[in-house]
């Protein structure tokens, strides 16, 4: 049995997240108290109660999801569950690096708060968009994206999530043209996503440049267990690799399908989604059905624990 911890990214948030964790385990409650103190505002209340309008703001979403994932991880560590390897989807890579001991939680909170601000500022509201393409013929993707662009417009693959799901991002007009072209090319579905900015494409380069001094001034440590990064879908173990991966992931696609395949090749048999939601569990099942999946940190964390304990027993 080889266990991987995987950490969700933006889009998994919902009002009420983390409340069950904090109510059930003191170690989780301390994580939320630490987050409130570090950021200087009641992030825990935003997680537990909302409102959704505030929680959906990128600069709030990112530290909120990080806090829930780290709280869930702290409980698992306290209960004696350990991972042999970790990975995180986009923002989730910060949570994974905290779990691997590469970065302190307080530093990660400050970084993702800045990351959210810089990403939101990189593109004027409404100018960018993202869309999900389901069952898109892979051999036609490049042709669709090339045809959708006009002049200096950008549209590119942003999240290679599973063999059945690709997310694209870029200028809104180009993304909307790509949706129509994808449908004509045989995609089962092609839909706009309700996001506030076009993440993981070249339009995020201004955010990437602003993050460089933030990352360079943060202390990173050697990893206690390997992490499969977003940028290259390869295992990393050093502080420098961790820092560079966070820098490079901002304008580059999340290679999640390759990440899952790497974990399977490395012998992973169980993947635990640590935090709120079960999005990554579904993507893993689509990509490598032999990996058993479960989640920990949802609306009923005690039930999650019973299910996980049955998995690993």
N, C-alpha and C positions, 0 to 999 in steps of 0.2 A: 504494500500500500504506500503510495507516494501522494502527498497532499499538496495542492497549490492553493494559495489565497489569491483571489482576484478582486479588484476594487473598482466599483462603478464610477462613471463620470457624469457630466452634466446631462440632464434629461431624466435622471432617476429620482429627483427631488419631489417631495410632497409634504404638505403641512402635516405635522404629527410625527414625522420621522425622528427616531432617537428617543422618543418619550418612554417607550416600553423598556428600552435598554437602561435608561437612567433610573426608572422606577424600580427595576429588578436588581441591578448590580451597583453597589457603591463605586466600584472602580470606573464604571462608565460615567456615573454622575460627576466624578472628579475631572474627567476629561472635558465635559461641557463647562464646568466651572473654570477650568484652565483656559478654555477658548474665550469665555466671556471676559476674563481678566486680561488676556493678551490683547484682544481687539478693542477693549474699552466700550463695548456695548453688549446687550443681552442676546448674543447669537443663539443661545440655547432656547430662549423664548420663541425666536423666529422659527427654529426647527420644530419645536413642540406644538406651537399654536398658529404659525403663519403670521400675517395673512399671505396667501399665495402670491399676491401682486408683488410684495416685497421679497419673498423668497425666490421669485423668478428672476430678479435682477442679478446679472452675472456676477457682480462684485460681492453679492450676498450668497448666491447659490454655491459658489466654489468653496468658500470656507465652511459653509454649512454641511455640504456633502463630505468634506474632509473630516470634520468633527465627528459626524455620525460613523464614518468608516473607522476612524481611529478609536472611538469608544467601543465599537464592536470588536475590533482587534484586541483592545486591552482586556476585554472580558474573556475572549478565547485564550489569550496568553495566561490569564489568571486561572482558567479552568484546565490548563495543561495541554491545549491543542496547539501544535506547531506545524508550520509549513516548511516544505523542502525548497520551494521556489515561489516567487510572487510575481504578479503583473497587475497593471492598472490601465484602464481605458481613458486616455487623455488626462483630464484632471486626476483620475484615479491613480496615475503613476506617482503623484505626490503622496497619496495615502500608502501606496506600496513601498515607497522609499522610507517613510516613517516606520512601517512595519519591519523593514529590513535593517533598521538602525542607521540609515545613511544620512538622515536629517532629523533634527529635533522638531517636535510637534509645533512649538511656538514659532519657529522659523518657517515651517511649512505654512502655517496660518497666514503669516505676514506675506509670504510669497504669493499664495493663491489669491489673496485679497487684491494685491497689486496686479496679478495676472488677469483677474477678472476686469479690473478697471481698464487696463491697457488694451485688452481685447475688445471691450465695448467701445473704446475711443477710436480704434483703428479704422473703422468704417462708419460713415454717417448712418443714423437710424433709417432703415428701409432701403438702403442702397445695396445691401447684400442679402443673400438667401442661402438656404441649404435644402436639399431634397433627398428623399430615400428612393432608391431604385430597387425593386424586388424582382428576383429572377431575371435580371438583366443579362442577356447573352454576353459573356465576358469578352469574346473576340470582337464585339462591336462597340465596346465602351469608348475606346480611344477615338474612333471615328465619330461617334455621337458628340463627344466633348469638343473635338476640333471643329465640327460643323456648327456647334452652338455659339462659338465665340465670334465677336465682331470687333475689329480694330484692336484696341488695347484691353478689351474685356477679359476677365478671368473666369474660368469654370474648370474645376478639377476634382478628381476623386479625393475625398477628405477622410472617410472612414471605410476601410475595407473590412467590414464587420464579420462576414461569413460568406460561404459560396452563394447564398441566396440574397444577401443584402449589401448594397454599396450606398454610401452617402456621398453626395457631391456638394460642393460649395463654391461660391464666387459672386460675381455681380448679378443682381436680381434678374435682369433681362436675359443674360446668358443662361442662368439656371432654369428660367421658365422655358426658354427655347429647348434646352437639353431635356426637360421633362417630356415635351411633345415628341422630340426625336427618339427618346428612349421608348416611349409607348409604340411609336411606329416601327421600332427595331425589334419589338417583341417582349419588352419588359412586362411582367404580370401587373405591376403597379408602379407608378411614379408620382410621388406626392411631395408638395412643399412641407417642410417641418416648421413648427412654431418655435423658432429660435431667435435670439436677439442680435446675432452677428454670424458672419460666414467663417466658422472656425476651420483651422487646418488647411488653409490654402494660402496662396501668395499675398492675398490682401491683409494677412496677419503679420507681414514683415515689420511694420512700425511697432507693433506690440512686442515682437521678438527683440528688436533693438533696445526697447525700453527695459526689457527684462534682463538684458545682459549685465548691467551693473548690479541689479538686485541679486542675481545668482552669484556673481563673482564675489560679492561681499558677504555671502552666507557660507557658514562652515558646513562642509560635507564630510562624511566618515566612510571608511570602507564598509561594504555591505556584509551583514551577518549571514545572509543567504542570497543566492543569485536572483536577479530580477531580469525578466524578458522585457526589453524596452519597446516603446511604441515606434520609435524612429526607424530602427533597423530590424526589429523582431529577433534580437539576439541577446544572449545572457551577458549581463554586466556584473562586475563585482567591485569596482574601484570608485572612489569619490569623484575623480575627474570624469569618469564615464557617466556617472549619475547626473552631474551638473550639465554636461554637454547634451545629454539626452533630453533634459527638460528645456534647454534652449532650442534644440533642433525640432522638437515635436510641435512647436507653435505654428509654423507655416507648412509643415509637412504632414502627409496622411498618417492616420493611425493604422498600423498593419496588424489588425487584430486577428484576422484569419491565420496569418503566418505565425502570430504569437501562440495561438491555440495549438497549431500543428507542431510547433517547437516543443511545447509542454508535453504533448502526447508522445513525441519522439524521445523526450527525456524520461519517459516512464510514469508520468502523472496518471493516476487512476481516479482521484477524487479532486474536484475543484469546488472550493467553498467561496461563494460570493459574499464578501464581507462589507456590510453596510446596508443601505436601503435598496429595495427592489430586487428584481431577478432578471434584468435585461441580459446581462452577460451569460447567465446560465443558459438562456435560450440560444444565444449565439454559439456557445460551446457545443450544445447538443446538435446544432445544425452542421457544425464543422467536424467534430470528433465525437460521434455518439458513444464510443466506448468509454469516454470519461464520464463518470457519475458526477452529477452536480447537485448542490444544495446551497441554501443561503442562510445567513445569520445576521440579524440586526433589523428585522422588519417590524411590522406592527405588533406582533406577538413574539417577542424575543425568547420567552421561556419555551414556547412551542418549537421555535427554531432550534433551540439547544437540544431538546429531546430528539428531534429528527436528526440533527447532526451527530448526536451521541450514538444513535442507532446505526448511522452510516459507518462510523469509524470503529464500531465494536465488532 
